[in-house]
Amino acid sequence: MARNCLQAAELTTSGRPVLLPTEIECSLLSAVDLECEDLPNFPHLKSGLLILTTHRLLWLPESTAASSASAIPLAAITHIFSAKKSIKSMFASPRLRFQLSVSPDGRVSDSGSGSRSVVVTVVIRGKGDLDAFLNKLWDSWRGRAWEIVHEQAGSDVASGSGSSSGMYTREGAVRMVGVSGILRKEQEMWESTDKSLQDAFQDLNALMSKAKEMVMLAEKMRQKLLSGSTSQPSAENDEELGSKQEMQDWLLSVGIISPVTKESAGAMYHQQLSRQLADFVRLPLERSGGMMNLIDIYCLFNRARGTELISPEDLLQACSLWEKFDVPVMLRKFDSGVMVIQNKSHSDEEVFGRIKTLVTKPDALRTGISASDAAITLGIAPGMAKEHLLTAESKGLLCRDISPDGFRFYVNLFPEIDPNDMFSVKDYGIYSTWLRAACASG
């Protein structure tokens, strides 16, 4: 229904908005209604999440139904009314009003050049600071950040470069920003980049003030490298392609364009942080076999957030909220106390099957395997491999031997031994294979 009047807003799998290029979140209100009596086709938007960015007002439903998420471009706002203070307003839900430019058929105009204007009322049912939100709305509207984006997009088209994308991809994965070593065609761009780098690294204060500019520049340069790589002929040197991929991987976590902060999210901080974290961990989990240590995620996430660091308690609370959301990741705690983040599609049975194949090899039957051996086979860190081995032991698949050299794990042969006839040897099964391997080594 929202498509009849307002623009549809894209959401990630965790329910976070897909931001436009260089778009930054500024403030957030919960339990918000949007009303407009002047438009008969205005959608029924009740008790949702209202997010103010530098470019848009985003209304998100309580459920993650992307079809009902709506967006109002700030460029379409022609006037913002001041909040009225009266005795009546003290007993009613806080409200703010703004004027929108719409086309003759009732659609919200992107440029604010519609044929007529309508008034939209924001009704705040939950707990929120209306005055603070209104001040930030004024700042974002007057800042007109979307005009800067349009100017940059025009220069990109003229130079033949592709446009950069926002923080999230359409599939919901968090899109990271990284510096790539590419040749700039325009000498003026090189001079501007060099000046930005020099100013940024003079001292810490200058670096923090330049952080947003550097992140935008890094994303733009990375997109140029990606577009350049796809246009290369297939016969290009593999070593050069490998160097470019290594550069991208090394600089993946330069920064997140719009990290969730307590200032912007307010009382919804941990909820929005949880959703952003769920989007962020998808790519690292894919590269690490579907599971990562919580400490490693903490380091990666904080490095990506730049100066907006979070505490371990914030991370743990954000992970614990995943049980309430429909996200593809979960927090898991092993019997040893080690906490990990893993995909919900991660299968322990598949891991146990690969471990069983490893421990039934002739060499492993004689000498067993270590956590390092399992780590190489599973493609994960030795610490995580050890947790999998201990879990397999608890399931009765392995036996453990502890020596000065550390832990060694062997296939569990006891289920194949008949307690009533312990000395009988069958011509098949793992026990028979183990006997042949032991005799061969002797």
C-alpha positions in Angstrom: 0.0 0.0 0.0 2.9 2.3 0.8 3.9 2.3 -2.9 0.7 4.2 -3.8 2.0 7.3 -2.1 5.3 6.9 -0.4 8.5 5.3 -1.6 9.2 1.7 -0.4 12.3 1.3 1.8 14.5 -1.8 1.5 15.4 -3.8 4.6 18.1 -6.3 5.3 17.3 -9.8 6.6 17.7 -8.5 10.2 15.3 -5.6 9.6 17.9 -2.8 9.3 17.3 -0.2 6.5 19.4 -0.4 3.3 21.1 3.0 3.3 21.9 5.1 0.2 25.4 6.2 -0.7 26.9 8.3 2.1 23.6 8.3 4.0 24.0 8.5 7.8 21.5 7.7 10.6 20.9 10.7 12.8 18.1 9.9 15.3 15.5 7.3 16.0 12.0 7.1 17.6 10.0 4.1 18.6 6.2 3.5 18.5 5.5 6.2 15.9 2.4 6.8 13.8 2.4 8.7 10.5 -0.9 10.4 9.5 -2.0 12.5 6.6 -5.6 13.5 6.2 -4.9 15.4 2.9 -4.1 12.2 0.9 -6.7 9.4 0.7 -4.1 6.9 -0.5 -1.7 7.6 2.4 -0.8 4.2 3.9 -1.9 3.0 7.3 1.4 3.4 9.3 0.9 2.7 13.0 3.3 2.0 15.9 6.5 1.7 13.9 10.1 2.7 14.1 10.9 6.2 12.7 14.6 6.6 11.6 15.9 10.0 10.6 18.9 10.0 8.2 20.7 12.7 6.4 18.6 11.9 3.3 15.3 10.4 4.4 12.7 9.7 7.0 12.3 5.9 7.2 9.3 4.3 8.8 9.8 0.6 9.7 7.1 -1.7 10.9 7.5 -3.8 14.1 7.8 -6.9 12.0 10.4 -7.1 9.3 7.9 -7.0 6.4 9.9 -5.2 3.7 6.7 -4.5 1.7 5.4 -2.1 4.4 8.6 -0.2 5.1 8.3 3.4 3.8 10.6 6.3 3.0 10.0 10.0 2.8 12.9 12.0 1.1 13.9 15.1 3.0 14.1 16.8 -0.4 10.3 16.5 -0.6 9.8 18.4 2.7 8.9 22.1 2.0 8.3 23.2 5.6 8.7 22.0 9.2 6.3 23.3 11.8 7.5 24.3 15.2 6.1 22.2 18.1 3.2 23.9 19.8 3.2 24.1 23.6 -0.3 24.1 25.2 -2.2 22.7 28.1 -3.9 20.3 25.7 -0.6 19.0 24.4 0.5 18.1 27.9 -2.1 15.3 28.0 -1.8 14.1 24.4 0.9 12.1 22.6 3.7 14.4 21.4 3.3 15.4 17.7 5.3 17.2 15.0 4.1 18.2 11.6 5.9 18.9 8.3 4.7 19.8 4.8 5.3 17.5 1.9 5.4 18.3 -1.9 3.3 15.8 -3.8 2.5 15.2 -7.5 -1.0 15.5 -8.9 -1.6 11.8 -8.5 -0.7 12.0 -4.8 2.9 10.6 -4.9 5.6 12.2 -2.8 8.0 14.1 -5.0 11.8 13.4 -4.7 12.8 17.0 -5.6 10.2 18.9 -3.7 8.8 20.3 -7.0 5.3 18.8 -6.8 2.1 20.6 -7.8 0.7 20.8 -4.3 1.5 20.4 -0.6 0.1 18.2 2.1 0.7 18.1 5.9 2.0 14.9 7.5 1.7 14.4 11.3 4.1 12.3 13.3 2.5 11.0 16.5 4.9 9.6 19.1 3.2 6.9 21.1 6.4 5.7 22.9 9.0 7.3 25.0 11.1 9.7 22.9 12.7 13.2 23.0 10.6 15.1 20.5 12.6 18.3 20.9 15.9 16.6 20.2 14.4 14.7 17.2 12.9 17.9 15.8 16.3 19.8 16.1 18.1 17.0 14.3 15.3 17.0 11.6 15.9 20.7 11.1 19.7 20.2 10.9 19.4 17.3 8.3 16.8 19.2 6.2 18.9 22.4 6.1 22.1 20.4 5.5 20.8 19.1 2.2 23.3 16.2 2.0 21.4 14.6 -0.8 22.3 17.5 -3.1 26.0 16.8 -2.5 25.4 13.1 -3.5 23.7 14.2 -6.7 26.7 16.4 -7.6 29.1 13.6 -7.0 27.0 11.2 -9.0 27.0 13.6 -11.9 30.8 13.9 -11.9 31.1 10.1 -11.7 28.9 9.7 -14.8 31.0 12.3 -16.6 34.2 10.4 -15.7 32.7 7.0 -16.6 33.0 5.6 -13.1 30.3 3.5 -11.3 28.3 4.7 -8.4 29.0 3.4 -4.9 26.5 1.6 -2.8 25.3 2.1 0.7 26.1 0.2 3.9 24.1 -2.9 3.1 23.7 -4.9 -0.1 20.3 -6.0 -1.4 21.0 -9.4 0.1 21.4 -7.9 3.5 25.1 -8.3 3.9 26.9 -5.5 5.5 29.0 -3.7 2.8 32.4 -2.7 4.2 34.6 0.2 3.0 38.3 -0.3 2.2 41.2 1.7 0.6 42.4 0.2 -2.7 45.6 1.2 -4.5 44.3 2.4 -7.9 45.4 5.0 -10.3 43.2 8.1 -10.4 42.6 9.5 -13.9 41.9 13.1 -12.8 44.9 14.9 -11.3 42.6 17.1 -9.2 41.2 14.0 -7.5 44.7 12.9 -6.6 45.5 16.3 -5.1 42.3 16.3 -3.1 42.9 12.8 -1.8 46.5 13.7 -0.8 45.3 16.8 1.0 42.7 14.8 2.9 45.2 12.2 4.0 47.7 14.8 5.2 45.0 16.7 7.1 43.6 13.5 8.6 46.9 12.2 10.1 48.2 15.4 11.6 46.7 14.5 15.0 43.9 12.5 16.5 41.4 15.3 16.5 42.0 16.0 12.8 41.6 12.2 12.1 38.3 12.0 13.9 37.0 15.1 12.1 38.0 13.7 8.8 36.6 10.2 9.5 33.4 10.5 7.6 35.1 12.0 4.6 37.8 9.3 4.6 35.2 6.5 4.8 33.3 8.0 1.8 36.5 8.3 -0.2 37.5 4.8 0.7 34.2 3.3 -0.5 34.4 5.3 -3.7 37.9 4.0 -4.4 37.0 0.4 -3.6 34.0 0.5 -6.0 36.4 1.8 -8.7 38.7 -1.1 -8.1 35.8 -3.6 -8.2 34.4 -2.1 -11.4 37.9 -2.2 -12.9 38.4 -5.8 -12.0 35.2 -6.9 -13.7 36.1 -5.1 -16.9 39.6 -6.7 -17.1 40.2 -9.3 -19.9 40.1 -12.9 -18.8 43.8 -13.4 -19.7 44.9 -10.9 -17.0 47.8 -12.0 -14.9 46.6 -14.2 -11.9 49.2 -12.7 -9.6 47.9 -9.2 -10.2 44.3 -10.3 -9.5 45.5 -12.0 -6.4 47.2 -8.8 -5.2 44.0 -6.8 -5.7 41.9 -9.4 -3.8 44.5 -9.4 -1.0 44.4 -5.6 -0.8 40.6 -5.7 -0.6 40.6 -8.3 2.1 43.2 -6.5 4.1 41.3 -3.3 4.1 37.8 -4.7 4.4 37.3 -3.2 7.9 38.4 0.4 7.4 35.0 1.5 8.6 31.2 1.1 8.7 29.6 4.0 7.0 26.8 4.6 9.6 27.5 2.7 12.9 24.6 2.5 15.4 25.4 4.8 18.3 23.6 5.6 21.6 23.2 9.2 20.4 21.3 8.3 17.3 19.4 5.2 18.5 18.6 6.3 22.1 16.6 3.7 24.0 16.6 1.4 20.9 20.5 1.3 21.0 21.0 -2.4 21.8 18.1 -3.5 19.6 19.5 -1.7 16.5 23.1 -2.6 17.4 22.0 -6.3 17.5 20.5 -6.0 14.0 23.5 -4.2 12.6 25.8 -6.9 14.1 23.7 -9.7 12.6 24.3 -8.1 9.2 28.0 -7.5 9.8 28.9 -11.0 10.9 27.5 -12.7 7.8 30.6 -12.2 5.6 33.2 -13.2 8.3 31.2 -16.3 9.1 31.1 -17.4 5.5 34.9 -17.1 5.4 35.4 -19.0 8.6 33.2 -22.1 8.0 30.1 -20.7 9.6 31.4 -20.2 13.2 33.7 -17.6 14.9 34.9 -17.0 18.4 33.1 -14.1 20.1 36.4 -12.4 20.9 37.3 -12.4 17.2 34.0 -10.9 16.3 34.4 -8.2 18.9 37.8 -7.2 17.5 36.5 -7.1 13.9 33.3 -5.2 14.7 35.1 -2.6 16.8 37.8 -2.1 14.1 35.0 -1.6 11.6 33.3 1.0 13.8 36.3 3.2 14.0 36.0 5.7 16.8 32.5 4.5 17.8 33.8 1.6 20.0 31.5 -0.6 22.0 32.1 -2.5 25.2 32.1 -6.3 25.6 28.9 -6.0 27.6 27.2 -4.2 24.7 28.3 -6.9 22.3 27.1 -9.7 24.6 23.7 -8.0 25.1 23.4 -7.4 21.4 24.0 -11.1 20.7 21.5 -12.2 23.3 18.8 -10.2 21.6 19.1 -12.4 18.4 16.7 -14.9 20.0 13.9 -12.3 19.7 14.7 -11.4 16.0 14.4 -13.5 12.9 18.1 -13.3 11.9 20.2 -16.1 10.3 22.9 -16.1 13.1 22.9 -17.2 16.8 25.1 -17.1 19.9 26.3 -20.4 21.1 28.1 -21.5 24.3 30.2 -24.7 24.4 30.4 -26.9 27.5 33.9 -25.5 28.1 32.5 -22.0 28.4 33.8 -20.8 25.0 31.2 -18.5 23.3 30.9 -18.4 19.6 28.7 -16.9 16.9 27.5 -19.3 14.2 25.1 -19.4 11.3 21.8 -21.1 12.1 22.4 -23.3 9.1 25.6 -24.6 10.6 25.4 -28.4 11.0 27.4 -30.2 13.8 26.6 -33.5 12.0 28.4 -32.3 8.9 31.4 -31.3 11.0 31.4 -34.6 12.9 31.3 -36.5 9.6 34.4 -34.7 8.4 36.2 -35.3 11.7 35.3 -39.0 11.5 36.7 -39.3 8.0 39.9 -37.7 9.3 40.4 -39.9 12.3 39.7 -43.1 10.4 42.6 -42.6 8.0 45.5 -45.1 8.5 47.9 -42.6 10.0 45.3 -41.1 12.3 44.2 -44.6 13.5 47.8 -45.2 14.7 48.7 -41.7 16.1 45.4 -39.9 16.5 44.8 -36.3 15.5 45.5 -32.9 17.2 43.4 -29.8 17.2 45.8 -28.4 14.6 45.1 -31.4 12.3 41.4 -30.9 12.6 41.8 -27.1 12.0 43.5 -27.7 8.7 40.8 -30.1 7.6 37.9 -27.9 8.7 39.5 -24.7 7.7 39.0 -23.0 11.1 41.1 -21.8 13.9 42.8 -24.5 16.2 40.9 -23.2 19.2 37.5 -23.7 17.5 38.7 -27.1 16.1 39.4 -28.2 19.7 35.9 -27.3 20.8 34.5 -29.4 17.9 36.7 -32.3 18.9 35.6 -32.1 22.5 31.9 -31.9 21.4 32.5 -35.0 19.2 34.0 -36.7 22.3 30.9 -35.9 24.4 28.8 -37.5 21.6 30.8 -40.7 21.9 32.5 -40.4 18.5 36.1 -39.8 19.8 38.3 -40.8 22.6 40.9 -38.4 24.1 44.5 -39.0 25.2 46.2 -36.3 27.3 50.0 -36.3 27.3 52.8 -33.7 27.8 52.5 -33.0 24.1 48.8 -32.0 24.5 45.5 -33.5 23.5 45.3 -36.3 20.9 42.0 -37.6 19.7 41.3 -41.2 18.4 38.2 -42.8 16.9 36.1 -44.5 19.5 36.3 -48.2 19.0 34.4 -49.3 22.1 30.9 -49.4 20.4 32.3 -52.1 18.0 33.6 -54.4 20.8 31.2 -57.1 22.0 31.5 -57.2 25.9 30.4 -60.9 25.8 33.1 -61.8 23.3 35.9 -59.2 23.6 38.5 -61.1 21.8 36.5 -61.8 18.6 37.7 -59.7 15.6 35.3 -59.0 12.7 36.5 -58.8 9.2 34.8 -55.5 8.7 34.3 -52.2 10.6 36.6 -49.6 12.0 38.0 -51.9 14.7 39.3 -54.3 12.0 40.8 -51.4 10.1 42.5 -50.2 13.2 44.0 -53.6 13.9 45.4 -53.8 10.3 46.9 -50.3 10.7 48.4 -51.2 14.1 49.9 -54.4 12.8 51.3 -52.5 9.7 53.1 -50.0 12.0 54.5 -52.7 14.2 
